[in-house]
Amino acid sequence: MATAAILQNWSLEGRNYVVTGGAKGIGLATVQALLAHGAHTVFFCSRSPAVELVASLQKEYCQQTISAGEPQTVVHVACDLSTPEGRVSLVHAVKEHLVTNSLHGLVNNVGVNIRQSMVEQTADEYHTIFRTNVDSAYFLSKLFLELFDTSGGAGATIVNVSSAAGVQSSGTGIAYGMSKAAVNQLTRSLACEWASRNIRVNAVTPWMTMTPMLQAAVEKNPAQLDKVQAWTPLHRLANASEIAGPIVFLCMPASSYITGQVLGIDGGLTAQGFDGPCVTPES
């Protein structure tokens, strides 16, 4: 295979993507990485307006002229994806902007956790977690189906941002862990159901990543992260770009034979049963 053809598999030139919860943390890092790899249009959403952020992204990442002279573009939509109305407004905005173009990928990243034990968790908190983490991924995948470009070998792709908490207990709340386990099963089942449509579905399961959501969660006791780092084989937290990289890979033609996978991005956490002396020597 010629060099140009190989490198084309690692490019997103001419492709359009939606990233939910893309104004900060992993979502923002994903928006940046998609644009840096040549994506034509990247839509992202959050509950609040993001005028300054859009201007900053446009200035830093959208200087390339691609696809028959059309410039790269980043578009923000303010909406609440935990509600049916919010999901419909996002899909409508994408349809309006794309006109005749197709959507090549959806990154279901939006998520929330309200850290409480089962005894302390309220019914409202439980439903908020599931509406945000599970309902948004399920219904947006369905709503965007008609827009997906399934032509060509790579087809379209969905990447669900789950969590290591959905693979095994992380002590960060049962409702959150349940919601992320549901996302993992959604990923596997939908990958099989939509394989015939040439739509690939994968998930990533990050471990503790230094994002605004995590910073807020540990604000009162940041020392609790010392235990996290000590228990993780790589002995550090991830940064958002380390999660965005694998997400973007799963959007590329280079990953065209990968579907139904739940990829751990966890510094070795889920590979480890017990942190013995051969992993971390005793001091």
C-alpha positions as CSV (number, residue, x, y, z in Angstrom):
1,M,0.0,0.0,0.0
2,A,1.3,3.5,-0.9
3,T,2.4,5.8,1.8
4,A,-0.3,8.3,0.9
5,A,-3.0,5.7,1.3
6,I,-1.7,4.6,4.6
7,L,-1.6,8.1,6.0
8,Q,-5.1,8.8,4.6
9,N,-6.4,6.2,7.1
10,W,-5.1,8.4,9.9
11,S,-6.7,11.5,8.7
12,L,-10.2,12.9,9.4
13,E,-10.2,15.3,6.5
14,G,-13.6,16.1,5.2
15,R,-15.4,14.3,8.0
16,N,-18.0,15.8,10.5
17,Y,-18.4,14.9,14.1
18,V,-20.5,15.6,17.1
19,V,-19.1,15.7,20.7
20,T,-21.5,16.0,23.6
21,G,-20.3,17.7,26.7
22,G,-17.5,19.3,24.7
23,A,-16.9,22.5,26.5
24,K,-14.4,21.2,29.1
25,G,-12.4,18.2,30.2
26,I,-12.3,15.1,28.0
27,G,-14.9,16.5,25.6
28,L,-13.0,19.6,24.9
29,A,-9.7,17.7,24.4
30,T,-11.6,15.5,21.9
31,V,-12.9,18.5,20.0
32,Q,-9.4,19.9,19.8
33,A,-7.9,16.5,18.7
34,L,-10.6,16.0,16.0
35,L,-9.9,19.5,14.6
36,A,-6.2,18.9,14.7
37,H,-6.5,15.7,12.7
38,G,-8.4,17.6,10.0
39,A,-12.1,17.1,10.7
40,H,-14.2,19.4,8.5
41,T,-16.9,20.4,11.1
42,V,-17.0,19.5,14.8
43,F,-20.2,20.2,16.7
44,F,-20.1,20.3,20.5
45,C,-22.6,21.1,23.1
46,S,-22.9,22.2,26.7
47,R,-25.7,23.7,28.8
48,S,-24.2,27.2,28.7
49,P,-23.2,29.5,25.8
50,A,-19.6,29.1,24.7
51,V,-19.0,32.1,22.4
52,E,-15.4,32.8,23.6
53,L,-14.5,29.1,23.5
54,V,-15.8,28.8,19.9
55,A,-13.8,31.9,18.9
56,S,-10.6,30.4,20.6
57,L,-11.0,27.0,18.9
58,Q,-11.7,28.6,15.5
59,K,-8.6,30.7,15.8
60,E,-6.3,28.0,17.0
61,Y,-7.5,24.9,15.0
62,C,-9.5,26.0,12.0
63,Q,-6.8,27.6,9.8
64,Q,-6.7,24.8,7.3
65,T,-8.6,25.0,4.1
66,I,-9.8,21.5,3.1
67,S,-12.4,19.7,1.1
68,A,-12.6,21.7,-2.1
69,G,-11.7,24.9,-0.5
70,E,-14.1,24.8,2.4
71,P,-12.6,25.9,5.8
72,Q,-12.8,23.9,8.9
73,T,-15.6,24.9,11.3
74,V,-16.5,24.4,14.9
75,V,-20.1,24.8,16.0
76,H,-21.5,25.0,19.6
77,V,-25.1,24.2,20.6
78,A,-26.4,25.1,24.0
79,C,-28.7,22.3,25.3
80,D,-29.5,19.9,28.1
81,L,-29.0,16.4,26.8
82,S,-30.7,14.8,29.8
83,T,-34.0,16.0,28.3
84,P,-35.8,14.9,25.1
85,E,-36.1,18.5,24.1
86,G,-32.4,19.1,24.5
87,R,-31.5,16.1,22.4
88,V,-33.9,17.1,19.6
89,S,-32.5,20.7,19.6
90,L,-29.0,19.3,19.1
91,V,-30.0,17.1,16.3
92,H,-31.9,19.9,14.6
93,A,-28.9,22.2,14.9
94,V,-26.6,19.7,13.3
95,K,-29.1,19.0,10.4
96,E,-29.5,22.7,9.8
97,H,-25.8,23.3,9.5
98,L,-24.8,20.2,7.5
99,V,-27.5,20.7,4.9
100,T,-26.4,18.1,2.4
101,N,-23.3,16.8,4.2
102,S,-23.4,13.7,6.3
103,L,-22.3,13.0,9.9
104,H,-19.3,10.6,10.2
105,G,-19.2,10.2,14.0
106,L,-20.8,10.8,17.4
107,V,-18.9,10.9,20.6
108,N,-21.3,10.4,23.5
109,N,-19.2,12.1,26.2
110,V,-21.6,14.1,28.3
111,G,-21.8,12.6,31.9
112,V,-22.4,13.4,35.5
113,N,-21.8,11.9,38.9
114,I,-23.2,12.8,42.2
115,R,-21.0,11.0,44.7
116,Q,-23.2,9.4,47.3
117,S,-23.5,6.0,48.9
118,M,-26.7,4.1,48.0
119,V,-28.2,4.9,51.4
120,E,-27.6,8.7,50.9
121,Q,-28.4,8.9,47.2
122,T,-31.8,10.5,46.5
123,A,-34.1,9.3,43.8
124,D,-33.7,12.6,41.9
125,E,-29.9,12.2,41.9
126,Y,-30.2,8.6,40.7
127,H,-32.5,9.6,37.8
128,T,-30.3,12.6,36.9
129,I,-27.3,10.3,36.6
130,F,-29.1,7.9,34.3
131,R,-30.9,10.5,32.2
132,T,-27.5,12.2,31.6
133,N,-25.2,9.2,31.2
134,V,-27.4,6.6,29.6
135,D,-30.5,8.2,28.1
136,S,-28.4,10.8,26.2
137,A,-26.2,8.1,24.6
138,Y,-29.0,5.8,23.7
139,F,-31.4,8.3,22.2
140,L,-28.8,10.5,20.5
141,S,-27.4,7.4,18.7
142,K,-30.9,6.7,17.5
143,L,-31.8,10.3,16.6
144,F,-28.6,10.7,14.5
145,L,-28.9,7.4,12.7
146,E,-30.5,9.0,9.5
147,L,-27.5,11.5,9.3
148,F,-24.7,9.0,9.5
149,D,-22.6,8.6,6.3
150,T,-22.2,4.8,6.0
151,S,-20.6,4.8,2.6
152,G,-17.0,3.6,2.1
153,G,-15.0,1.1,4.1
154,A,-14.8,3.0,7.3
155,G,-18.5,3.9,7.5
156,A,-19.7,5.9,10.5
157,T,-18.6,5.6,14.1
158,I,-20.0,6.1,17.6
159,V,-17.7,6.3,20.6
160,N,-19.2,6.2,24.1
161,V,-17.2,7.7,26.9
162,S,-17.8,5.3,29.8
163,S,-15.7,4.8,32.9
164,A,-13.6,2.3,34.7
165,A,-16.3,2.5,37.3
166,G,-18.5,0.6,34.9
167,V,-16.1,-2.3,34.7
168,Q,-15.5,-2.8,38.4
169,S,-16.3,-1.0,41.7
170,S,-14.4,2.2,42.1
171,G,-16.1,3.5,45.3
172,T,-17.5,6.5,43.5
173,G,-21.2,5.7,43.8
174,I,-23.3,2.7,42.8
175,A,-25.7,4.7,40.5
176,Y,-22.7,6.1,38.5
177,G,-21.1,2.7,38.2
178,M,-24.4,1.2,37.1
179,S,-24.9,3.9,34.5
180,K,-21.5,3.3,33.0
181,A,-22.0,-0.5,33.0
182,A,-25.2,0.2,31.0
183,V,-23.2,2.3,28.5
184,N,-20.7,-0.6,28.1
185,Q,-23.5,-3.0,27.3
186,L,-25.2,-0.5,25.0
187,T,-21.9,-0.3,23.1
188,R,-21.5,-4.1,22.7
189,S,-25.2,-4.7,21.7
190,L,-25.5,-1.7,19.4
191,A,-22.2,-2.6,17.6
192,C,-23.7,-6.0,16.7
193,E,-27.1,-4.5,15.8
194,W,-25.7,-1.8,13.5
195,A,-22.8,-3.7,12.0
196,S,-24.9,-4.4,8.9
197,R,-25.5,-0.6,8.6
198,N,-21.7,-0.1,8.5
199,I,-21.7,1.8,11.8
200,R,-19.1,0.9,14.3
201,V,-19.7,1.4,18.0
202,N,-17.0,1.4,20.6
203,A,-16.4,2.7,24.2
204,V,-13.5,3.9,26.2
205,T,-13.4,3.5,30.0
206,P,-11.1,6.1,31.5
207,W,-9.9,5.9,35.1
208,M,-9.4,9.0,37.2
209,T,-8.6,11.9,34.8
210,M,-7.8,15.4,35.9
211,T,-10.9,17.2,34.6
212,P,-13.1,20.0,36.1
213,M,-15.6,17.4,37.2
214,L,-13.0,15.5,39.2
215,Q,-11.5,18.7,40.6
216,A,-14.9,19.7,41.9
217,A,-15.5,16.2,43.4
218,V,-12.2,16.2,45.4
219,E,-12.1,19.9,46.2
220,K,-12.7,19.4,50.0
221,N,-10.2,16.6,50.2
222,P,-7.6,16.5,47.3
223,A,-5.4,14.2,49.3
224,Q,-7.8,11.3,48.4
225,L,-6.2,11.3,45.0
226,D,-2.9,10.1,46.6
227,K,-4.5,6.7,47.2
228,V,-5.7,6.6,43.6
229,Q,-2.2,7.3,42.2
230,A,-0.6,4.8,44.6
231,W,-3.0,2.0,43.5
232,T,-2.8,2.7,39.7
233,P,0.2,0.8,38.1
234,L,1.3,4.0,36.3
235,H,1.1,5.8,39.6
236,R,-0.5,9.0,38.2
237,L,-3.8,10.4,37.0
238,A,-4.5,10.8,33.3
239,N,-4.9,14.1,31.5
240,A,-7.7,14.8,29.2
241,S,-5.6,14.6,26.0
242,E,-4.6,11.0,26.9
243,I,-8.3,10.0,26.8
244,A,-9.0,12.0,23.7
245,G,-6.3,10.3,21.7
246,P,-7.8,6.8,21.7
247,I,-11.3,8.3,21.1
248,V,-10.1,10.0,18.0
249,F,-8.3,6.8,16.8
250,L,-11.7,5.0,17.1
251,C,-13.1,7.7,14.8
252,M,-10.4,7.1,12.1
253,P,-10.5,4.9,9.1
254,A,-7.4,3.2,10.6
255,S,-9.7,1.6,13.2
256,S,-12.3,0.4,10.6
257,Y,-12.3,-3.2,11.8
258,I,-12.8,-2.4,15.4
259,T,-16.3,-2.5,16.8
260,G,-18.1,-3.6,20.0
261,Q,-15.0,-3.0,22.1
262,V,-14.8,-1.4,25.5
263,L,-11.3,0.0,25.7
264,G,-9.7,0.6,29.1
265,I,-7.7,3.8,29.4
266,D,-6.8,3.4,33.0
267,G,-3.1,3.3,33.6
268,G,-3.3,-0.4,34.2
269,L,-5.9,-0.3,36.9
270,T,-8.3,-3.0,35.7
271,A,-5.4,-5.3,34.9
272,Q,-4.3,-5.3,38.5
273,G,-5.9,-7.3,41.3
274,F,-3.6,-6.4,44.1
275,D,-0.7,-3.9,44.2
276,G,2.0,-6.3,45.4
277,P,5.7,-5.7,46.0
278,C,6.7,-6.7,42.5
279,V,4.6,-3.8,41.1
280,T,5.4,-1.2,43.8
281,P,8.4,-2.1,45.9
282,E,8.0,-1.5,49.6
283,S,9.8,1.6,50.9
